[in-house]
């Protein structure tokens, strides 16, 4: 995907800048914004609704109407493991009038877990960090490395971990089993019953339903590898859907990230 061409009239960005980006944001009335390793860079021209709609068309291979049902969820997986998040007004027929797009660009970082893996491999692990800190990138590499030794099943609700497009992984997560398209807890239950996993992984747990399922997995002797939004174990342990997991000592390790590309802080519980 030539990311720098999704807004053809915007010539402020090189292909190298957009290829290295973590996110590209398009907002009505604002210039294109690229967020990458060097920080944020803004384009020159304010965008209108037509420009945002044309960008959405380009990102979906000029077949936007085909994905109307999926867009009602607020996001759409793209080929290559990328994701387009959408905001705007939803009409009664399900069509979106776009006011902004957030394109999250997947990067395969096979070194992300190189330093930490010898400590946490095969262990119950919780990855914490704020949005955009690199949790999914670290999770993906931990899955890939664990899957060389264990039977790993992945509940990939949004298709971001394995970079799934139409159910097929686009990114290397090793010989792991992946399920997409359902509720996290529901998919974890299915894989627990059907796939004989030794470890189950999931991204962004955030509900009591998720918590109950992780407790069940742990009680069955299956390892868990999950992420959640929090800036550290103290704040995480105070959240209702995480508190019981800390009280029952589900996790052996907590990995705390602050920003993409940084080494996680490793805490043994």
C-alpha positions as CSV (number, residue, x, y, z in Angstrom):
1,X,0.0,0.0,0.0
2,X,1.4,3.4,-1.0
3,X,0.2,5.2,2.2
4,X,1.5,8.6,1.0
5,X,-1.0,8.4,-1.9
6,X,-4.2,7.9,0.0
7,X,-4.6,11.7,-0.1
8,X,-3.2,12.4,-3.6
9,X,-3.1,16.2,-3.3
10,X,-1.0,16.1,-0.1
11,X,2.7,16.1,-1.1
12,X,4.2,16.8,2.3
13,X,5.1,13.2,3.0
14,X,7.6,10.9,1.5
15,X,6.9,7.2,1.0
16,X,9.6,6.4,3.6
17,X,7.8,8.6,6.1
18,X,4.4,6.9,5.6
19,X,5.9,3.4,5.4
20,X,7.5,3.9,8.8
21,X,4.3,5.4,10.3
22,X,2.4,3.8,13.2
23,X,-0.8,5.7,12.3
24,X,-2.2,8.0,9.6
25,X,-5.1,10.2,10.7
26,X,-7.5,12.0,8.4
27,X,-10.0,14.5,9.9
28,X,-12.5,16.7,8.3
29,X,-11.2,20.3,8.4
30,X,-7.7,19.3,9.4
31,X,-4.6,18.3,7.4
32,X,-3.4,14.8,7.2
33,X,-1.5,13.7,10.3
34,X,1.3,11.0,10.3
35,X,2.5,9.6,13.5
36,X,5.8,7.7,13.4
37,X,9.1,7.0,15.0
38,X,10.1,10.7,14.7
39,X,6.8,11.9,16.3
40,X,3.9,13.7,14.6
41,X,4.0,15.5,11.2
42,X,1.1,17.4,9.8
43,X,0.3,18.0,6.1
44,X,-0.5,21.2,4.4
45,X,-4.1,21.1,3.1
46,X,-7.2,20.8,5.3
47,X,-9.3,17.8,4.3
48,X,-13.0,17.9,3.4
49,X,-15.5,15.0,3.5
50,X,-15.0,14.2,-0.1
51,X,-11.2,13.7,0.4
52,X,-11.9,11.4,3.4
53,X,-14.4,9.4,1.5
54,X,-12.1,9.0,-1.5
55,X,-9.3,7.9,0.9
56,X,-11.6,5.3,2.4
57,X,-12.4,4.1,-1.1
58,X,-8.7,3.8,-2.0
59,X,-8.0,1.9,1.2
60,X,-10.8,-0.7,0.4
61,X,-9.7,-1.2,-3.2
62,X,-12.5,1.1,-4.4
63,X,-15.0,-1.4,-3.1
64,X,-16.2,0.4,0.0
65,X,-19.9,-0.7,-0.3
66,X,-18.8,-4.3,0.1
67,X,-17.8,-3.6,3.7
68,X,-20.8,-1.7,4.9
69,X,-21.7,-4.3,7.5
70,X,-18.2,-4.5,9.0
71,X,-17.8,-0.7,9.1
72,X,-20.8,-0.6,11.5
73,X,-18.3,-2.0,14.1
74,X,-16.2,1.1,13.7
75,X,-13.2,-0.4,12.0
76,X,-12.2,-2.5,9.0
77,X,-9.2,-4.9,8.7
78,X,-7.2,-4.2,5.6
79,X,-4.8,-6.5,3.6
80,X,-1.4,-6.8,5.1
81,X,-2.7,-6.7,8.7
82,X,-3.5,-3.0,8.8
83,X,-6.7,-1.5,10.1
84,X,-8.9,1.4,9.2
85,X,-10.9,2.9,12.1
86,X,-13.8,5.3,11.2
87,X,-15.8,8.0,12.8
88,X,-18.7,10.1,11.5
89,X,-22.5,9.8,11.2
90,X,-24.1,6.4,10.7
91,X,-27.2,6.5,8.6
92,X,-30.2,4.3,9.2
93,X,-29.2,2.1,6.3
94,X,-25.8,1.5,7.9
95,X,-23.8,3.7,5.6
96,X,-21.2,6.0,7.2
97,X,-20.8,9.7,6.4
98,X,-17.1,9.8,7.3
99,X,-15.7,12.7,9.4
100,X,-12.4,11.0,10.3
101,X,-10.3,7.9,9.6
102,X,-7.5,6.4,11.7
103,X,-5.3,4.0,9.7
104,X,-3.2,1.8,12.0
105,X,-0.2,0.4,10.1
106,X,0.9,-3.0,11.2
107,X,4.7,-3.6,11.4
108,X,6.2,-7.0,11.9
109,X,8.9,-6.5,14.5
110,X,10.4,-9.9,15.0
111,X,12.9,-8.5,17.5
112,X,10.3,-7.0,19.8
113,X,10.4,-9.8,22.4
114,X,14.0,-10.9,21.8
115,X,15.3,-9.6,25.2
116,X,12.4,-10.4,27.4
117,X,11.4,-13.9,26.0
118,X,14.0,-15.9,27.9
119,X,12.4,-14.7,31.1
120,X,8.7,-15.1,30.3
121,X,8.4,-17.9,27.8
122,X,5.7,-20.4,28.7
123,X,4.5,-18.3,31.6
124,X,1.2,-16.5,32.3
125,X,1.9,-12.9,31.2
126,X,0.0,-9.6,31.2
127,X,1.3,-6.8,28.9
128,X,0.3,-3.3,30.0
129,X,0.6,0.1,28.4
130,X,-1.3,3.1,27.1
131,X,-2.8,3.1,23.6
132,X,-0.2,3.1,20.9
133,X,2.7,1.9,23.2
134,X,3.4,-1.2,21.2
135,X,1.4,-3.8,23.2
136,X,0.1,-5.7,20.2
137,X,3.6,-5.7,18.5
138,X,5.1,-7.2,21.6
139,X,2.2,-9.7,22.0
140,X,2.6,-10.8,18.4
141,X,6.3,-11.6,18.8
142,X,5.7,-13.4,22.1
143,X,3.1,-15.5,20.4
144,X,5.4,-16.3,17.5
145,X,8.2,-17.4,19.9
146,X,6.0,-19.3,22.2
147,X,4.3,-21.1,19.3
148,X,7.7,-22.7,18.5
149,X,7.4,-24.7,21.7
150,X,3.7,-24.7,22.7
151,X,0.3,-25.2,21.2
152,X,-0.9,-21.5,21.1
153,X,-4.4,-20.4,20.3
154,X,-5.1,-16.8,19.5
155,X,-8.4,-15.0,20.0
156,X,-7.9,-12.1,17.5
157,X,-11.1,-10.2,17.8
158,X,-10.1,-7.3,15.5
159,X,-7.7,-9.2,13.3
160,X,-4.8,-7.1,14.5
161,X,-2.6,-9.6,16.2
162,X,-2.1,-11.9,13.2
163,X,-3.0,-9.2,10.7
164,X,-6.0,-11.3,9.5
165,X,-7.7,-10.3,6.3
166,X,-10.8,-12.3,5.6
167,X,-9.7,-14.9,8.2
168,X,-6.2,-15.5,6.9
169,X,-3.2,-14.3,8.9
170,X,-1.0,-11.8,7.0
171,X,1.7,-11.5,9.6
172,X,4.0,-14.2,11.0
173,X,2.8,-15.5,14.4
174,X,4.4,-18.9,14.0
175,X,2.4,-22.2,14.0
176,X,-0.4,-20.8,16.1
177,X,-4.2,-21.3,15.7
178,X,-6.1,-18.1,15.1
179,X,-9.8,-17.3,15.4
180,X,-11.4,-13.9,14.4
181,X,-14.8,-12.4,14.1
182,X,-16.4,-13.2,17.5
183,X,-16.4,-11.9,21.1
184,X,-13.1,-12.5,22.8
185,X,-14.5,-14.6,25.6
186,X,-16.6,-16.7,23.2
187,X,-13.6,-17.4,21.0
188,X,-11.4,-18.3,23.9
189,X,-14.0,-20.8,25.2
190,X,-14.2,-22.4,21.7
191,X,-10.5,-22.8,21.5
192,X,-10.2,-24.1,25.0
193,X,-12.8,-26.8,24.1
194,X,-11.7,-27.6,20.5
195,X,-8.0,-26.9,20.0
196,X,-6.2,-28.5,23.0
197,X,-4.1,-25.4,23.6
198,X,-1.3,-25.1,26.0
199,X,-1.5,-21.3,25.9
200,X,-4.3,-18.9,24.9
201,X,-3.5,-15.3,23.8
202,X,-5.7,-12.3,23.3
203,X,-5.4,-8.5,22.9
204,X,-7.0,-5.8,25.0
205,X,-9.1,-7.6,27.6
206,X,-11.6,-5.2,28.9
207,X,-14.8,-6.8,30.3
208,X,-16.0,-8.9,33.1
209,X,-16.8,-11.6,30.5
210,X,-13.1,-11.6,29.5
211,X,-12.0,-11.8,33.1
212,X,-14.3,-14.8,33.9
213,X,-13.0,-16.7,30.8
214,X,-9.3,-16.0,31.7
215,X,-10.0,-17.4,35.2
216,X,-11.5,-20.5,33.7
217,X,-8.6,-21.0,31.3
218,X,-6.1,-20.6,34.2
219,X,-8.0,-23.0,36.4
220,X,-7.8,-25.6,33.5
221,X,-4.0,-25.3,33.7
222,X,-3.7,-23.4,30.4
223,X,-1.3,-20.5,30.2
224,X,-2.6,-17.0,29.3
225,X,-0.9,-14.2,27.4
226,X,-2.9,-11.1,27.2
227,X,-2.8,-7.3,27.0
228,X,-4.7,-4.5,28.7
229,X,-4.7,-0.7,28.9
230,X,-3.0,0.5,32.1
231,X,0.2,2.3,33.0
232,X,1.3,-0.3,35.6
233,X,0.3,-3.2,37.8
234,X,-1.0,-0.9,40.6
235,X,-3.5,0.9,38.3
236,X,-4.4,-2.4,36.5
237,X,-5.1,-4.2,39.8
238,X,-7.7,-1.6,40.7
239,X,-9.8,-2.1,37.6
240,X,-12.8,-4.3,38.1
241,X,-12.1,-6.7,35.3
242,X,-8.5,-7.2,36.3
243,X,-8.7,-7.1,40.1
244,X,-9.8,-10.8,40.5
245,X,-7.0,-11.9,38.2
246,X,-4.4,-10.2,40.5
247,X,-6.1,-11.5,43.6
248,X,-6.0,-15.1,42.3
249,X,-2.4,-14.7,41.2
250,X,-3.2,-15.6,37.6
251,X,-0.2,-13.8,36.1
252,X,3.4,-14.7,36.8
253,X,4.8,-11.7,34.9
254,X,3.6,-8.2,34.1
255,X,5.3,-6.4,31.2
256,X,4.9,-2.6,31.2
257,X,5.4,-0.6,28.0
258,X,5.6,3.2,27.8
259,X,6.2,3.8,24.0
260,X,6.7,1.8,20.8
261,X,10.2,0.3,20.4
262,X,11.1,0.5,24.0
263,X,12.1,-2.4,26.2
264,X,9.3,-3.4,28.5
265,X,9.7,-3.2,32.3
266,X,9.4,-6.8,33.6
267,X,7.7,-7.3,37.0
268,X,7.5,-10.8,38.5
269,X,4.5,-11.2,40.7
